[in-house]
Amino acid sequence: CVGSISKRKNQIQIARAYNLIDDSIRHKIKIIFAGSGPQERELRGYIIKHELSPNLIVCGNIDHEELANYYRIADYTITASKDEGFGLPIIEGYYFGLPAVAFSDLDAISDINNEKSSLLVYERTDQALANGILKVLDIDWDREAIKKIAQNFSREKMAQNYHKIFEYSRKNGSGFPFEEIAKLI
């Protein structure tokens, strides 16, 4: 779970969901929180209070170069954000062939979701998220297909898409009918 630890990113719900998983399975799952922020103390306190510290690990800020090593050892990414403008940690995970667990109503999810790369959780409850954590581990994900999906978000691809939108705007005026633009990209 990558991102600043805050109410908006909602990492505390991941900890609560993890705590609902049956003990016989829970001890086999580790979740690493990479990042720091205003809710870090609350998250650490919850982990300590519920004796989850061997398996829920708050690492604090991780250098961007070092973060790649965390993605390399991960099985999936998890995002419980209440809102997410772009979903960069999900896309970063895709580059490493990692599926994502995320809520279906996340702002960015319609742009980055693919059934081959994401497991969507449709209820914003701790139990539904716990079920999502378990389910993502039971699916035989095609890691190479996920890496290919990530290419849709490369700098080159994004620049091409922006160029198409610019050209459309130049030819058709400043109005942006989203249906037409969606066809372009």
HELIX and SHEET records of a PDB file:
HELIX    1   1 GLN A   11  LEU A   20  1                                  10    
HELIX    2   2 ASP A   23  ARG A   26  1                                   4    
HELIX    3   3 GLU A   40  LYS A   49  1                                  10    
HELIX    4   4 HIS A   64  ILE A   73  1                                  10    
HELIX    5   5 LEU A   88  TYR A   95  1                                   8    
HELIX    6   6 ILE A  109  ILE A  112  1                                   4    
HELIX    7   7 ASP A  126  ASP A  138  1                                  13    
HELIX    8   8 ARG A  143  ALA A  150  1                                   8    
HELIX    9   9 GLN A  151  PHE A  153  5                                   3    
HELIX   10  10 ARG A  155  ASN A  172  1                                  18    
HELIX   11  11 PHE A  178  LEU A  184  1                                   7    
SHEET    1   A 2 ILE A  31  ALA A  34  0                                        
SHEET    2   A 2 LEU A  56  GLY A  60  1                                        
SHEET    1   B 3 THR A  77  THR A  79  0                                        
SHEET    2   B 3 ALA A 100  PHE A 103  1                                        
SHEET    3   B 3 SER A 118  VAL A 121  1                                        
END                                                                             
